[in-house]
Amino acid sequence: MELTPHLIPKLKALRLSGILDTLDVRTQQAVAERWTYGDFLERLLEDEVERRAQKHLVLRLRRATLNTSKTLETFDFTCNPSLNRALIYDLATGQFIHEKRNVLLCGPTGVGKSHLAHALAHEACRRGFEVIFTDTHKMLRHLHAGRADNTYDKRFAVYARADLLVLDDFGLKPMQAPAAQDLYDVINERYEKGAILLTSNRAPAEWATWFADPLLASAGLDRLSHRAHVLVITGASYRAKDRPALGEKGGGPA
């Protein structure tokens, strides 16, 4: 008996048309395995719940502007055996986001900080958190541009509201006024209200000089580091294993 044509308008009215994707398969399975009506309904609803969860995950990943190829599954832990793998997987549970605690990933260029930041942000999205991933300098430019068209408050709210704000390359480029004030405002607004995860080539001891304003530096960094998980990554460049040394054949001009 063909039921689908009769079900389509009803499922659409209830916004359950996704059930149609698995209805035929589940109907055949129910007959073959002699499911009860309750079993059949439960499987259809499980399919719909999973479909909606995947749809929401795709949306969260898109809004977060993540590189979805940089996950924990694709991170090469063997490249840096000294890395605290237990802490990384603990952070991947998202508990630090629930606790409104920050994560500071520091170390030289190429050791995998940005990859780990993407991976942890990806795990956060999987767990239903709203995430914003941005280059720190790009965020500050975006906020500053909002002053010209009176959208500053709207733009600021985007960085303030997310469950997790990821600031990549923190301290990499010099700040121009009023960037220090904007950065402090973001940190202050999120203090004990939302988690920040940042990556930086600079050691935390150098961040104060980057602010240029001693007062803002003291207040902002105090809030940023309070109860934070600090992970200093050392070792050889994560990328170096895939490229020839400069001056070698194929490695560019000497």
C-alpha positions, -999 to 999 in steps of 0.1 A, spaced: 0 0 0 14 34 -11 11 58 18 37 84 9 15 107 -13 -11 109 15 15 117 41 34 144 23 10 173 30 5 163 66 43 159 73 49 193 56 23 209 77 40 195 108 75 204 95 84 167 95 89 162 58 125 149 66 109 117 77 102 110 40 139 105 35 139 72 55 102 62 54 104 36 27 135 20 42 120 19 77 87 6 63 105 -24 47 126 -29 78 94 -29 100 78 -55 78 109 -77 76 116 -75 113 80 -75 125 83 -42 145 54 -30 166 37 2 157 56 18 186 90 6 173 82 19 138 73 53 152 103 55 174 127 47 146 111 74 124 114 100 151 150 90 158 158 96 122 142 130 123 160 140 155 193 129 139 185 148 106 177 180 125 208 177 147 230 173 116 213 203 100 219 225 130 255 213 132 261 224 96 246 258 104 268 262 135 299 253 116 290 278 89 284 306 113 316 298 131 335 301 98 356 271 107 380 251 86 362 218 89 392 198 78 411 208 109 396 184 135 411 163 163 408 133 140 432 150 115 456 164 141 490 146 142 498 142 178 529 121 169 545 153 155 548 167 191 548 138 216 553 163 245 518 178 239 494 172 268 470 150 249 449 143 280 442 181 285 433 185 248 407 157 250 394 171 283 390 205 266 372 188 237 344 178 261 334 215 262 334 216 300 355 248 300 327 265 280 301 255 305 324 269 332 330 301 313 368 296 315 393 307 289 419 286 271 453 301 261 473 282 234 508 296 231 539 286 212 561 293 182 548 293 146 539 260 131 534 239 162 497 233 156 480 260 177 455 271 150 447 235 141 439 227 177 418 258 180 398 248 150 395 213 163 383 224 197 359 248 181 346 220 159 340 198 190 321 227 206 298 230 176 292 192 178 280 197 213 256 224 205 276 255 214 275 287 193 311 295 182 328 325 165 363 318 151 382 349 139 416 363 135 422 387 163 433 416 140 404 409 117 379 412 146 394 445 157 392 459 122 357 447 119 347 464 151 365 497 141 347 497 108 314 496 126 320 531 139 318 545 103 283 531 96 269 530 131 269 493 134 295 490 161 271 478 188 256 452 165 290 439 156 302 440 192 272 419 202 282 391 178 315 386 196 300 391 230 271 366 227 288 335 213 293 306 238 329 304 226 349 331 210 381 319 193 408 346 187 435 333 164 470 349 162 465 370 193 493 396 195 506 389 160 501 424 144 505 458 161 474 475 174 463 509 162 440 530 184 413 524 194 419 486 190 433 482 226 400 496 240 379 474 217 399 443 227 396 452 264 358 457 260 354 423 243 374 406 271 356 425 298 321 418 284 328 381 282 345 378 316 327 350 335 299 352 309 315 333 280 347 314 272 375 327 250 401 304 233 431 322 218 463 313 201 494 334 202 530 332 190 539 355 219 545 343 255 518 356 279 545 378 296 548 398 263 511 406 259 511 437 281 535 455 258 513 447 229 484 466 244 505 498 246 481 511 273 494 498 307 460 502 324 440 484 298 467 457 296 466 451 333 428 450 336 423 430 303 449 404 309 439 399 345 404 389 333 417 369 304 440 347 325 417 343 355 410 306 359 423 300 324 437 268 310 472 277 297 488 254 272 524 263 261 533 242 230 569 237 222 588 216 197 595 216 159 571 232 134 540 210 127 543 220 90 581 215 86 578 178 81 559 184 48 583 209 32 619 209 21 644 232 39 650 265 23 679 262 -2 673 225 -9 661 214 -43 625 224 -47 626 246 -16 628 279 -33 657 303 -39 687 300 -15 
